[in-house]
Amino acid sequence: MADLDTLVSQFQNKNEVAFQKLYGMYSDSIHGVVYNIVKDTAIADELMQDVFIKAWHNAHTYSSQKGRFFTWILNIAQNAAIDKTRSKAFKQKKQNLNSDFFVDIITSNDNLDNSTDAIGIKKFVKNLGKKCKEVIELLYFKGFTQKETSEELDMPIGTVKTRNRNCIKELRDMVL
């Protein structure tokens, strides 16, 4: 853990070697999460690089007291992917899709779990209760917002937020 703290500190001090190491550690996971949201490899590639550049430029805003570095960069990735799906250009592009796009989603879905689980978190999620699995799956693996999760699970948004916080704490206790 001290090595990661040192690496993050070097990253914050604009050390390019630290950037490369963190990119190597997290790029597969970030790409998988982004792809889960946008369902387009080229866009996911572009967004993943944008996420790391944004993290590089805003590294000074990261604080280990507020959470883990991976969580911080994952939030940047999720927000970027969600923003992309809400953009006018993205919506227009998706309106005129041919059937090849949908076939590709179905065939590439098998590899999706490998991409989003590069750090091995799914094995811990499987040990959570059913209610936790549902919330974690939607929020972190499918890229739903808390509001969308609330609607999908037909529960108040406050319950989603509380359950998310409690489930993440339970996950953290398992992992650490």
C-alpha positions in Angstrom: 0.0 0.0 0.0 2.9 2.3 0.7 4.2 1.8 -2.8 0.8 2.9 -4.2 0.8 6.0 -2.0 4.3 6.8 -3.2 3.2 6.3 -6.8 0.2 8.5 -6.4 2.3 11.2 -4.7 4.7 11.1 -7.7 1.8 11.2 -10.1 0.5 14.3 -8.3 4.0 15.8 -8.7 3.7 15.2 -12.5 6.1 12.3 -12.6 5.6 10.7 -16.1 6.9 7.3 -14.9 4.3 7.2 -12.2 1.7 8.1 -14.8 2.7 5.2 -17.0 2.7 2.8 -14.0 -0.8 3.9 -12.8 -2.0 3.8 -16.4 -0.8 0.2 -16.7 -2.4 -0.8 -13.4 -5.8 0.7 -14.0 -6.4 1.2 -17.8 -8.1 -2.2 -18.3 -10.5 -1.7 -15.4 -11.3 1.9 -16.5 -11.8 0.8 -20.1 -14.1 -2.0 -19.1 -16.3 0.3 -16.9 -16.4 3.0 -19.6 -17.2 0.3 -22.3 -20.0 -1.0 -20.1 -21.6 2.4 -20.2 -21.0 3.5 -23.8 -21.0 0.1 -25.6 -18.5 1.3 -28.2 -14.9 0.3 -28.2 -13.6 3.3 -30.0 -15.4 5.7 -27.7 -14.3 3.7 -24.7 -10.7 3.9 -25.9 -10.9 7.7 -26.4 -12.7 8.3 -23.1 -10.2 6.1 -21.1 -7.4 8.3 -22.4 -9.3 11.4 -21.6 -9.9 10.2 -18.1 -6.2 9.7 -17.5 -5.4 13.1 -18.9 -8.1 14.7 -16.8 -6.7 12.9 -13.7 -3.2 14.1 -14.6 -4.4 17.7 -14.8 -6.5 17.5 -11.7 -4.2 15.2 -9.6 -3.8 18.0 -7.0 -7.5 17.5 -6.1 -7.1 13.9 -5.1 -6.9 13.3 -1.3 -6.2 9.9 0.3 -8.3 11.0 3.2 -11.4 11.0 1.0 -10.9 7.6 -0.6 -8.7 5.3 -2.6 -7.0 6.6 -5.8 -8.7 3.9 -7.9 -12.1 5.0 -6.6 -11.3 8.6 -7.5 -10.2 7.8 -11.0 -13.1 5.4 -11.5 -15.5 8.2 -10.6 -13.9 10.5 -13.2 -14.4 7.6 -15.7 -18.0 7.0 -14.9 -18.8 10.7 -15.1 -17.1 11.0 -18.4 -18.9 8.0 -19.8 -22.3 9.2 -18.6 -21.7 12.7 -19.9 -20.7 11.2 -23.3 -24.0 9.1 -23.5 -26.0 12.2 -22.7 -24.3 14.3 -25.4 -26.3 15.2 -28.5 -23.7 13.7 -30.9 -23.7 10.4 -29.1 -27.5 10.2 -29.2 -27.6 11.0 -32.9 -25.0 8.4 -33.7 -26.9 5.7 -31.9 -30.2 6.5 -33.6 -29.2 5.1 -37.0 -27.5 1.9 -35.9 -27.5 -1.1 -38.1 -28.0 -4.7 -36.8 -24.2 -5.3 -36.9 -23.9 -3.0 -33.8 -26.2 -5.2 -31.8 -24.6 -8.5 -32.9 -21.2 -7.0 -31.8 -22.6 -6.2 -28.3 -23.9 -9.8 -27.9 -20.7 -11.4 -29.0 -18.4 -9.1 -27.1 -20.4 -9.3 -23.9 -18.4 -12.4 -22.8 -15.2 -10.4 -22.7 -16.9 -7.6 -20.8 -16.6 -9.2 -17.4 -12.9 -9.7 -17.9 -12.4 -6.0 -18.8 -14.4 -4.6 -15.9 -12.9 -7.1 -13.4 -9.2 -6.5 -14.0 -8.6 -5.9 -10.3 -10.6 -9.0 -9.3 -13.4 -7.3 -7.4 -16.2 -9.4 -8.8 -15.2 -12.4 -6.6 -15.8 -10.2 -3.6 -19.1 -8.8 -4.9 -20.4 -12.4 -5.3 -20.0 -12.8 -1.5 -22.4 -9.9 -0.8 -26.1 -10.3 -0.1 -28.6 -10.1 -3.0 -29.6 -6.5 -2.2 -25.9 -5.4 -2.3 -25.2 -7.3 -5.5 -28.1 -5.5 -7.3 -27.0 -2.0 -6.3 -23.3 -2.6 -6.9 -23.9 -4.2 -10.3 -26.0 -1.3 -11.5 -23.9 1.5 -10.1 -20.4 0.3 -10.7 -20.5 -2.4 -13.4 -23.4 -1.1 -15.6 -22.8 2.6 -15.0 -26.3 3.6 -13.8 -26.7 6.8 -11.9 -28.2 6.6 -8.4 -31.5 8.0 -9.9 -31.5 5.3 -12.6 -30.7 2.6 -10.1 -33.6 3.9 -7.9 -36.0 3.6 -10.9 -34.6 0.2 -12.0 -34.9 -1.3 -8.5 -38.1 0.6 -7.7 -36.8 2.0 -4.4 -36.4 5.5 -3.0 -33.1 7.2 -4.0 -32.2 7.6 -0.3 -32.4 3.8 0.1 -30.1 3.4 -2.9 -27.6 5.8 -1.4 -27.6 4.2 2.0 -27.4 0.7 0.6 -24.6 1.7 -1.7 -22.6 3.2 1.2 -23.2 0.2 3.4 -22.4 -2.3 0.6 -19.2 -0.4 -0.3 -18.2 -0.5 3.4 -18.9 -4.2 3.5 -16.9 -4.7 0.3 -14.0 -2.7 1.7 -13.9 -4.8 4.9 -13.7 -8.0 2.7 -11.0 -6.6 0.5 -8.8 -4.9 3.1 
